[in-house]
């Protein structure tokens, strides 16, 4: 009998010990040193901007300094006679041109620049952001001007492309608006032409410019619903990339905009840890290829990755 009691006591003590060990393993709500990067930073456009293409600047002293040629081949002719100071006064040389080229899905994603116009998908041929400055003041162009921009085509030239201008909403999101219509009712001016592997643009404003056309749905439309257990969706950048359409949509919440059923889409989700030092930050990602189904649902499960691996994936798009 004594042996049985001793055995029972031993079992009870062992169970208590195991219980204490299990409590220690599960944690008591305090941060554990094994997970120093478990927090996620709020979505920061600036943090992702640094990973993509960077703006380039050049001082234009006279017409011989034109065109300004970007690192990806974009050429800009911008003359003093077509520029005005903020107060409307004329501009003389020298002045500065700043150019940012977003010609690939990778750079558009990293700069959080989808190709959507008022909720409608756009097929894109590339985006550029062109600005001019003199004495630290941003310049504007006259409505009728001789500005010319040549953007290399990423693949075959599409003669149906139009010019879209970027307008920033109150939420800081850039929406794409079709270029101005002609004074002739029902007739649009041709301010973009495609030829010899490039697009020739003749804009009447500076800033964000997009080479696009609306994607006309022939399929049924649906929306994709997203969920994430950790972190919440407001700390995740979510993009939908339709490779066949050359179109990018960003999702701002639980549900995407309208997308075509039956089309192949790549789900791209990214987040960054909330470490104060940039060199300590951990990148997280989730990628999924699927064919869009009606009322599609996607659960995002972020996993730690490296900056190099993330950029390599985006480069492959």
N, C-alpha and C positions, 0 to 999 in steps of 0.2 A: 504493500500500500504506500509505504514511504517512497518507494521508487517511482510509483505512478505520480505522487504529488510533486516530487522533484522534477519529473518530466514535464508536468503541466506548468510549473513555475518557469522552467526553462523556455517553454514555448511562448508563454506570456511575455517574458523579458525580451525574447527575440523579436516578437511582434512589435513591442514598444520601440525597440531599437530601429526596426525597419520603418516604423511609422515616422520616427524622427528623421531618419535619413531621407525618406520620401518628401517630407515637408521641406527639408533643406534643398532638395533637388528642384522642387517646383518653385521655390522662392517665396518670399513673404511680401511681395509687392515692391521691393526696392530694386533699383537698377543693378544689374549684375555686371561685373567687370568683363565677362565673356562677350557681352554685346554692347560695346561702346558706341556703335553706329546704328542702333536700333531705331532712332528717330528719323523722320523724313521732313525735309524742308518744304515750305510752301513753294508753289510753282513760281519760278523767277525767270522772266524772259532774259534778263541780263546774264544769268548763269549759263543758259544754253547758247546765247549769242556768241559767247567767247569760244565755243567749240566749232562754230561754222566759219564760213568765209568772212573776211574782215573788210571794212571800207578802205578805199585807197584815195589819196589826195594828190593833186598836182596844181602848182601855180601856173596860170596861163598869163604869160607876159605879153603875147601878141598872137596873131593868127598863125604864125609859124609853129606854135606849140600845139596846134590842133592837127589831128584829133587826139584826144586823151584816150589811150588804149589800156583797158583793164587787163588784169592777169589772166582772165578767162576769155579774152578776145573781143570784148565789147568795145566799140569805138564811139566816141562822143564828140560832136562838133557843136560848140556852144559859144556864140560870138557876143562881144560886148554890146553891140548895137541892139541885140534882142533882150538884154537884161535890164532890170530896173531895181533900184533900192526899195526898201519897204515903204518909203514915203512917195514912191513913184518917180523919183529923180533918175537921170540917166547914169549909166555905169561906164567907166573907162578901165582899160587894162592898168595894172594886173588884177586878177581875181583868182579864186580857187574853185576847182571842181572836185566834188567828192562822189565816188562811185562805189556802190555795193552790188555785186552780181550774185544772184541766187538762181542758178541755171539747172540745178539738180535737185531731186527729192531730198537728198541728204541736207543740203543747205537750207531749203525751205522749211524742213522739219526743225532743224536746230535753231532757226530764227523765229519759229512759231508763226510761219506765214503760209496758211493753207490757201487753196485755190477755190474759193467759194464766193459767190456774189449774191448777197441777200438770201442766203440759204440754198442757192442752186449750185450744183457742181459745175466746175469749169475744167476744161481740158487745157493744160498750160504748155506754153513754149518757152517759159522762163520769166523771171522777174528781175527788175533792176531798181535801185533807189539812187536817183541822181539829184544832187543838190549843189548850189553854188553860193559862195560867200565872198564878201569884200569888207575889210575892216571889222571882221567878226559878226557882220550882219548877213542874214540869209537873203538871197536874191530871188526874184521871180522873173519869169519870161513874159513877154508880151503875147497876146493871144495869136497874133499873126507874126510868125517869126521864121527864121531859117535854120532852127535847131534840127539836127539829124543824129539819130542813134542807130548803129548797126549791131544787132545781137546775133551771135552764132546760133544756128538751129541745133538742137540736141536731137539729131535724127533727121527724118524727112521733113521738108518744109510743107506746112499746111496753109494753103491759100485762103482758107476760110477764117483764119485768125483775126481777131479784133484787138483794139487797144483798150485796156482797162486801167483806171487810176485808183490808187489806194486811198481810202478815207478812214481815218481812225475814229472808232466809236467812243462813247463815254466810258466804256469798259476797257479801253486800251487795245481793242482788237481792230485789225485793219480789214475793212470790207472792200471788195472790188466793185467799182462802178464803171459802167460802159462810158467810153469817151463821148464828148459832146456830139450832139446830132447836128446835121446841116440845117441851114436856114430854109432849105427847100423841104417842104413837108414830105415825110416818108422817105427821104433820101439821106443816107449817112455819108459823110466825107470819107475818103480812103486815106487814112493817116498811117496805114501800115501796109507794107508789101513784102512778099516772100520771094526770094530769088537767090540762086547760087549758094545754097546752103546757109542762108542768113535771113533775118527779118530786118527790114528798113523801117524805122519809126520816125514820125514827124509830129511830136507831141506839142500841145499848147500849154503845158504846165510841167513843172518839175516835181520831184518827190517819187513816190512809189508808182512804178509803171509795170503792167503785166501784159504779156502776150497770151491771149486766151480766146476761147470760144465756149459758149454754153454747151453742156452735154444734154442733148435732147433724149429724154427717156423713151425707150420703146418697151421696157420691161415694167413689171409691177414695182411699186415703191414700198419701202418699209423703213423702219428705224431699228438701230441696234441698241439694245439695253446693256449697260455695263454695271458690274458690281466688283467690289474689292473688300476683303476682310481687313487687310492691313497693308498699306495705309488707306485712309479715306480717299475717295476719288479726287477731291479738291487738291491733293498733293501729288497728283499723277498727270503727266502730259500724255494725252491719248490722241493718236492720229490714225486715220483710215487712209491707206494708199491703194488706189485702184490702178495697177500697172497697165492694164489694157487701155484705160481711159486717160492715163497720165494726169490723174486728178488726186488731190489731197484734201481731206476734210479733217478738221480738228473737232473733238468733242469737249464741250464745256459742261460736264455734269453727268447724269446717269444715262441720258439718251442722246443718240446722234441725230443729225439732220436726216433728211430723206435720202436713201441710197437705193440703187437698183438691185432687185432680187435676181439671183442667179449669176451675179458677177463675182469674180475672184477678188478678194480684198486681203490686204496684209494689215493686221492689227499691230500697231507699234505703241508701246506704253513705256514711259521713262520716268524716273524720279531720282532725286539726289538726297543724300543724308544731310542732316542739319548741323554738321560740324562747322565751327566758326572759321577754321583755317581751310583754305581751298585744297591744300595738299592732303588733308585728312578726310576729305569727303569721299563717300562711297557711292558709286552709281548703281542703279537698279534698273532692270529692264524686263519686259515681257513681250514676246513676239508670237503671233499666231496667224497662219494662213488658213483661209476658209472660203467657201462659196456661200454668199449671202442667202439665208433662208428667211421666209416671212417671220416677222417678230423674233429675229435673231437675238440670242442672249450670250454674253461673253463674261466669264469670270476672270478677272485679272489677278494673276499670282506673280508678283514681282520677285525677282531673285537678284542677289548681288552680282555685279559684273564689273569689268574694268572699263575705263574711258576708252582704251584702245579697242576693246572688243565691240563696244557700242558703236564707235565711229566706223569700224570695219563693216559691221552689218549695214549701217545706213549707206555706206559707200556702194554696197552691192545692189541697192534698189534700182 
